[in-house]
Amino acid sequence: AQSVTQLGSHVSVSEGALVLLRCNYSSSVPPYLFWYVQYPNQGLQLLLKYTSAATLVKGINGFEAEFKKSETSFHLTKPSAHMSDAAEYFCAVEMNRDDKIIFGKGTRLHILP
Amino acid sequence: KAGVTQTPRYLIKTRGQQVTLSCSPISGHRSVSWYQQTPGQGLQFLFEYFSETQRNKGNFPGRFSGRQFSNSRSEMNVSTLELGDSALYLCATSRGRNSPLHFGNGTRLTVT
């Protein structure tokens, strides 16, 4: 079955430090991949999406993600964390053109002052 | 451009009752998906509608149903509510496949 695994339900980083949120998917066919962010009491907002045009994808708010087919990974990074980055982050996969979008269980990012 | 609108924002119901949630998509979006979000399970896919047809369905009991109207607005219904149905229900719309989802702010359902 298709699945998305986000390693770490909670991640804490200091303000100004590197943010790394991990996402792995199970598929032999390169999928369409997304990262979303959810702030308290809100729906999810798209951060970035991978559609095979380039393996390194830049998103909003300084986030980027790299697609690595050999590792079936799509980790999210940001060079320098800001207090406003505190939120829950979801990795999502659309495996083929006629399938539903599956979300990981989310990683809550905490920023330490 | 108006975003995805979900109504109501909050709902409190008792066990055994039924509830209807509404979602109005962004103009031009014909695909509407529904998700249930709970702390323990994360986001779980309920179903997706496209042009008034259910295109995909998740693993939820038949008490959960939905429909889409000709103007792309969608409703989901939950009958015979159970305590475990308490959750944030999110609607997400898009233009179609390989298009990112745009989410509403959700309806927070509490079953007592």
Interface residues (C-beta under 8 A of the other chain):
Chain A: Y32 F34 Y36 N41 Q42 G43 L44 Q45 L46 K49 T51 F90 A92 E94 R97 D98 D99 K100 I101 I102 F103 G104 K105 G106
Chain B: V4 Q6 S33 Y35 Q41 G42 L43 F45 E48 N56 G58 L90 A92 R97 N98 P100 L101 H102 F103 G104 N105 G106
